[in-house]
Amino acid sequence: MKLPEYFSPDAVQRIAELSEVHETPFLALDLSVVETKYTELNAGFPNAEIFYAVKANPANEVIERLASLGSNFDIASPQELDKVLKFGVAPERISYGNTIKKRSAIRYFYERGVRLFATDSEADLCNIAKYAPGSSVYVRVLTDGSEGADWPLSRKFGCNPEMAVELHVLARDLGLDPYGVSFHVGSQQRDIDVWDGAIAKVKVIFDRLNSEHDIRLKMINMGGGFPANYLQKTNEFCIYAQEITRFLQEDFSEEVPRIILEPGRSLVGDAGVIVSEVVLISRKSSTALERWVYTDIGMFNGLIETVGESIKYPIGSSRGGPEEEVILAGPTCDSMDIMYENHMYPLPLSLEIGDHVYWYSTGAYTTSYSSIEFNGFPPLKYYII
Ligand SMILES: *Cc1c(COP(=O)(O)O)cnc(C)c1O
C-alpha cells in the first residue's frame, strides 16, 4: 500500500493492520496529521485565531485534539455545540457561524454563554437581538466563490456590501455589538486572488461604517477554503498564507483588525484514508472497452463530494502492474451512485473482487456526510490510528 508522504511508516502499518481486522469500508484517521496541519496554519497566520469548522469532521477525538491545541470552534447547530462543550471548551472560544438558525437555537447558544453570532439578514439579526441581547455580530458578505473553488459555498450565504452596512447600523440600534465582517471564498479554493477581492470588499464596509456611521468594526472572519491534497493541483499552504497576509496589509496597513479563520477541510482532509473493498468488476457488453469497478464505498456512505466529480480524491489499490482506466461506482441501488465516469482513474488490470481500494485525503466531509441506512448500508465508521 502506497500512502501520501505525510503519513508516517507507523500509520501505514496501522492502516494495514486495521484492514485485516475490520470490515470495510472505514475511514482511518491520523490525528498527528491534524495536529501538523493546525500547527502549520497557526505558523502561517501567527496573528489569527483558528475556529475549526466542526462539520468537516465531528469525531470526538478530532475535537478533543484541536481543543487541547488551543483551537476555537465554528459551530452550526445546538447538537454541535453540546458536543464541543463536552470537552470543556469555554463559550468564549465558540462562534455561531450559521446564518440560518431557529430562534430556539439562538436562545440555546446564548444560555450557554456564546456571544459571537454570524448573520446575513434583517430577520436573523432581529432574532439575535431578541434572544441573544447585547451579543457581538459579524455580517457575512457574498463572495464570488464559485470561481476557482471545487466546492463552492457562495450564493446561499451572505449579503451584498450595501446590506452589510445597513445590518451593522441596525445591529447598533438594536443594542447589539457591531463587531465584524465574514466571508467564505468557497471550499477547496484554488485561486488565491479570490481572497484579495473579498478583503477589498470588507475594507469598503469597514470604511463606510467608520466614516458615515461612526461604527468601528474590530474583526474579519475569513472563513475556510484552504485546500487539501486532491488530484487537482493547488499552491502550497505557505503561498496562501503569504499572499493573504499581503492582501490584508495592503488594504488595512498598520491597522489589521482581529482575524479569525474557520478551516475545516485543510485541517482534517489529508488526515484520512478510506479503505474500501472491490465488490464487483464488470463490463456492460462483451465488446465494451471500459471496466466498471464497484466499491463498497460510494456517494451515500461517505463520498458525496464526488457529485459532479467536484472533488477528485487520490486513489490507490493493493495491486500493482499495468493499469487501465476504469469507471468507479458505489454499492447502492441508485444510479447517481457513480463517483467517477468522466475523469477515469487508472487502476491495475490485476485488480480483483475483494481487493482493497484506498481513497486518500478523505478525512473531511465524509463521515459527516454519510447517510444512515440507505439500502441498509451503515454510516461510515472511522478508526483513529
Ligand atoms: C463549511 C464552513 C467552513 C469550512 O470551510 P472549509 O473550506 O472546509 O475550510 C468555514 N466557515 C463556514 C461558515 C462554513 O460553513
The ligand as a Tripos MOL2 file, in Angstrom:
@<TRIPOS>MOLECULE
LIG
   15    15     1     0     0
SMALL
NO_CHARGES

@<TRIPOS>ATOM
      1 C1        -18.0080   24.8830    5.9620 C.3       1 LIG1
      2 C2        -17.5790   26.1690    6.5510 C.ar      1 LIG1
      3 C3        -16.2290   26.3980    6.8280 C.ar      1 LIG1
      4 C4        -15.1380   25.4160    6.4770 C.3       1 LIG1
      5 O1        -14.7440   25.5540    5.1700 O.3       1 LIG1
      6 P1        -13.5360   24.6910    4.5430 P.3       1 LIG1
      7 O2        -13.4950   25.1070    3.1330 O.co2     1 LIG1
      8 O3        -13.8470   23.2680    4.7640 O.co2     1 LIG1
      9 O4        -12.2940   25.0990    5.2690 O.co2     1 LIG1
     10 C5        -15.8970   27.5880    7.4270 C.ar      1 LIG1
     11 N1        -16.8230   28.5100    7.7500 N.ar      1 LIG1
     12 C6        -18.1250   28.3250    7.4960 C.ar      1 LIG1
     13 C7        -19.0960   29.3770    7.8790 C.3       1 LIG1
     14 C8        -18.5430   27.1610    6.8760 C.ar      1 LIG1
     15 O5        -19.8420   26.9950    6.6160 O.3       1 LIG1
@<TRIPOS>BOND
     1     1     2 1
     2     2     3 ar
     3     2    14 ar
     4     3     4 1
     5     3    10 ar
     6     4     5 1
     7     5     6 1
     8     6     7 2
     9     6     8 1
    10     6     9 1
    11    10    11 ar
    12    11    12 ar
    13    12    13 1
    14    12    14 ar
    15    14    15 1
@<TRIPOS>SUBSTRUCTURE
     1 LIG1         1 GROUP 0 **** ****
